[in-house]
């Protein structure tokens, strides 16, 4: 995958337009994405490894009937943090808070904690 320089504005545009291809370009080939939520508690988080698996995950998420917004974000040195809000067509809401370590080829490690409406 070719990395594009990550900016909060670029991230926001890709998320809010559901552009999985642009989002995939932000990850290093050996990136690791860890997800913690009700189904994947801290003792057994979901771990997605490598650009291909992360890309498949992003393709799935951004193909769903839902809207996405980046509520806030910050890049400082080699650290990224952002909060994403999502809303499904049926009104179900999700908030995801992510932190990430950035390397020369993009995101190398990201942890996302998400909460869903019950």
Secondary structure, DSSP 8 states (H G I E B T S, - for coil): -------HHHHHHHHHTT-HHHHHTTEEEEEEEEEESSSS-GGG-EEEEHHHHHHHHHHHHHTSSEEEEEEEEEEETTEEEEEEEEEETTS-EEEEEEEEEEETTEEEEEEEEEEE--
